[in-house]
Amino acid sequence: MKTTLCFALLAVAAFGQKREDFLMLQRDVGILSDKFADYEKAQTQRLDDLQKLVQMAIDNQSKITAAMGSLQTGMAAQQKTLNAPVITMGSKVDGMVTELSSVQASLAEINSSLRKMQAQMTDMDNAIKTLNAPPPPPGEGGDAPPSGMTADALYQNALRAKSAGQFDLATQQFNDYLRYFGQTDLAVNAQYYLGEISAQQGRNDEAIQSFDQTVERYPDSAKTLDAMYMKGVVLARIGRRTEATAEFRALIKKSPNSEQASKAQDQLRRLAGTTSSRKK
């Protein structure tokens, strides 16, 4: 009897424990259910917010697309508005270029005509001087030129021969120019170029003589300073340093601010340096 009662009490105690465990489990399940419900609610809220953001992005994209379309339309209209003046301006510029080319061509023709007229006037003036003036001393351009020879053609031929290195031919033609047209403005150039040719060929004495004649016959010409400078160069080259120094100093005194005077100063410094080196 006592044994049966003990089992009964144990059974009741066990049942009570299981009931308490069940209640605790039931409570835990309830808590989990509440947490899941809260989580589900939060996720739903997040999804709603995300959908709103996506919709806003779509709306903004639509607005941007519309704005871009309006901008492209406006730019196209603006381009059409600008194209017409640009095209017109381009046509005007092309026309101006064409007109400028025509003007340049006309100027070239005028210059050519003026050169021909100047040569003809020079020839006529020389012919008149030849007819009216008494015969000048030899070497002063007093001989009448051969038939068909003109001052301009003879001078240009001599320049071309000099540039081509045909020094003998150039020398002959420049001498002929001085012989037949020694009273023209270009005679000083012919005399100077004879000195240059002689210097290039190593005929130093002839070069010095030609440069002296340039200075003596045409003391106020554009080639006077060049002739003085080249004479000094030739004198220095052949070792006549004292004479070269005197020539360079005379040039500097005559025209101290000229380009030739500046070059003469350089030559004097070189001569002074050479003299100092020899003394050492």
C-alpha positions, 0 to 999 in steps of 0.5 A: 500500500505504501509502495503504491502511494509512493509511485502515485506521488512520484507520478503526480510530481513528474506530471507537474514537472512536465506541465511546468516544462510545457508551460515554459515551452509554450511561453518561449514559443509565444515570445518567438512568435512575437519576435517573428511578427516584429521582424516581419513587420520591420521587413515589410516596412523596409520593403515599403521604404525601398519601393518608395525609393525605387519609385522616386528614382524612376520618377527622377530618371523620367524627369532627367530624361525629359530635361535632356530631351528638352535640352537636346531640342533647345541645342538643336534649335540653337545650332540651327540658329547659329549655323546660318550666320556661320555659313554666311560668315564662312562664305564671306571669308572665302570671298575675301580670300579670293579677293585678296588673292586677286589683289595680290596677283594684281600687285605682282603684275603692277610691281613687274610692270613698274620694274620693266618701266623703271628699266626702260626709263633707265635705258632711255635716260642712259641713251639720252645721257649718251647722246647729249653728254660729252664722252666721260673718262674710261671706266665711268660708264661712257660706252654705248651698250650693244644693241638689245642690251638693257641695264636691268637684264644685264644686272639680273644676269650678273646676279644669277651668275654670282649666285650660281658660282659662275664667278668669271661670267658674273665678273664680266657682266658686272664690268660690262654694267659699269662700262655701259651703265656706270651712271645708274643707281645700281652701279655701286652694287656692281662695283661692290659685288666685283670686290666680293667675287674677288675676295671669294676667289682669293684675289685679295689685292683686286678685292681691296681695290674694288672695295676702295673704288666703291667707297671713293666713287660712291661715298654716300651709298648704301654699300659704302659701309659694307665695302669698308667692312669687307676691305678690313676683313680681307686685310686681316685675312692676309695678315695686314692687321694694322691696316685692317684695324685702321679700316675698322676704326674708320668704319666705326667712326663714320657710322658708330650705330650701324650694323657694320660698326657692330661687326667691326667691333667684333673684328677688332676684338678678334684682332686684339685677341690674336695679338695678345696670344702671339705676344704670350 
